[in-house]
């Protein structure tokens, strides 16, 4: 039995699957990841990308932060790919109970997934740092001042994207729901993530089910602990599996 057929059988015999995904899920939608050869961390900027995505940089250099953020983190024209659609289909069939994602692009929801836990937030949600007024991405872009900093139309305070920057903690409620979903799953499919970003990567330690499946182009620190490892593009694999 080849690996695709093996995964197909695992999915066929389970109705309690959880998917945990990272940047590799969105690269097939032409959104760059961070750590690959073409990723954001390998590109040349005035400051290292990790520094520009930190809370300290955001507070001290808002002009440079938002210039980087809107140029490199926002992909308004991106569309869901085969991985997103396959996962939405599995949820529709009642097999997939939750999508836990490290991505902030909202593509899982755009593909039709409902129970999506966004560990690092979403670029689609934004809020005034003073009055808390919510803004869509489109509104946030439209409210940028002459320095490119989005400002609330009520009190002119900065509008912050609802994304988790370096130095900021993850949302405890989202973490709780992710742990609960993983700990009760029969099957955990991990895809498009190098599993090196903590605390998110540590969540799979809560899995106590039957089958741990890893789908990633490169090897991960968890490969040796998985029941099935597939080193291919996540969209290609999931699309073949649901056919």
Residue pairs with C-beta under 8 A, 6 or more apart in sequence:
1 9
3 228
3 230
4 230
4 237
4 240
4 241
6 228
7 213
7 228
7 230
7 237
7 241
8 241
10 187
10 211
10 213
10 228
11 17
11 90
11 95
11 187
11 241
11 242
14 95
14 186
14 187
14 210
14 211
15 94
15 95
15 186
16 95
16 97
16 184
16 185
16 186
16 187
16 209
17 90
17 95
17 96
17 97
17 185
17 186
17 187
17 188
17 189
18 96
18 97
18 98
18 99
18 100
18 181
18 182
18 185
18 187
18 188
18 189
19 87
19 90
19 96
19 98
19 99
19 100
19 188
19 189
19 190
19 191
20 100
20 101
20 182
20 188
20 189
20 190
20 191
20 193
20 203
20 204
21 83
21 99
21 100
21 101
21 102
21 103
21 190
21 191
21 192
21 193
21 234
22 33
22 101
22 102
22 103
22 191
22 192
22 193
22 194
22 195
22 197
23 31
23 32
23 33
23 34
23 35
23 39
23 102
23 103
23 192
23 193
24 33
24 191
24 192
24 193
24 216
24 217
24 233
24 234
25 81
25 83
25 84
25 101
25 103
25 107
25 191
25 192
25 234
25 235
26 33
26 78
26 81
26 103
26 105
26 107
26 192
27 33
27 36
27 192
28 81
28 82
28 83
28 233
28 234
28 235
29 75
29 78
29 79
29 80
29 81
29 84
29 105
29 107
30 75
30 78
31 75
31 78
31 103
31 105
32 38
32 39
32 40
32 72
33 39
33 40
34 40
34 41
34 49
35 41
35 194
35 196
36 42
40 49
40 72
41 48
41 49
41 50
43 49
45 52
45 68
46 64
47 57
47 64
49 68
49 72
50 166
51 57
52 61
52 64
52 65
52 68
53 68
53 69
53 165
53 166
54 165
54 166
54 167
55 165
55 166
55 167
55 168
56 167
57 64
57 65
58 65
58 160
58 165
62 147
62 149
62 158
63 147
63 148
63 149
66 144
66 147
66 148
66 149
66 150
67 148
69 161
70 141
70 144
70 148
73 104
73 123
73 163
74 123
74 137
74 141
75 105
76 137
78 105
78 107
79 107
79 110
80 88
80 107
80 108
80 110
80 111
81 107
81 235
82 235
82 236
82 238
82 239
83 191
83 192
83 234
83 235
83 238
83 239
84 107
84 108
84 110
84 111
84 113
85 111
85 112
85 239
86 235
86 238
86 239
86 241
86 242
87 96
87 99
87 108
87 111
87 113
87 238
88 108
88 111
88 112
88 113
89 112
89 242
90 96
90 242
91 97
91 99
91 112
91 113
91 114
91 115
92 112
97 115
97 181
97 185
98 115
98 116
98 117
98 177
98 178
98 181
99 108
99 113
99 115
99 116
99 117
100 117
100 119
100 178
100 181
100 182
100 203
101 108
101 116
101 117
101 118
101 119
102 119
102 120
102 193
102 197
102 200
103 118
103 120
104 118
104 120
104 121
104 122
104 123
104 163
105 122
105 123
106 122
106 123
106 124
108 116
109 116
117 174
117 177
117 178
117 181
118 174
119 164
119 170
119 171
119 174
119 175
119 178
119 200
120 163
120 164
120 170
120 200
121 161
121 162
121 163
121 164
121 171
122 162
122 163
123 137
123 161
123 163
124 136
124 137
125 134
125 161
125 162
126 134
126 135
126 136
126 137
126 139
126 140
126 150
126 159
126 160
126 161
126 162
127 133
127 134
127 135
127 159
127 160
127 162
128 135
128 152
128 154
128 155
128 157
128 158
128 159
128 160
129 157
129 158
129 159
129 160
130 152
130 155
130 157
131 152
131 154
131 155
131 157
133 152
133 154
135 143
135 150
135 152
135 159
140 150
140 159
140 161
141 150
143 150
143 151
143 152
143 153
143 159
144 150
144 151
145 151
149 158
150 158
150 159
151 157
151 158
151 159
152 158
152 159
164 170
164 171
170 199
170 200
175 199
175 203
178 203
179 203
179 206
182 188
182 203
182 204
182 206
182 207
183 206
183 207
183 208
185 207
185 209
186 209
186 210
186 211
187 209
187 210
187 211
187 213
188 204
188 207
188 209
188 211
188 212
188 213
189 213
189 215
190 204
190 212
190 213
190 214
190 215
190 216
190 220
190 222
190 226
191 214
191 215
191 216
191 234
191 237
191 238
192 215
192 216
192 234
193 201
193 216
193 220
194 216
194 218
194 220
195 201
195 204
195 220
195 221
195 222
196 220
196 221
204 212
204 222
210 227
211 227
211 228
212 222
212 225
212 226
212 227
212 228
213 226
213 227
213 228
213 229
213 230
214 220
214 222
214 223
214 226
214 228
214 229
214 230
215 229
215 230
215 232
215 234
215 237
215 238
216 231
216 234
217 231
217 232
217 233
218 231
219 229
219 231
223 229
230 237
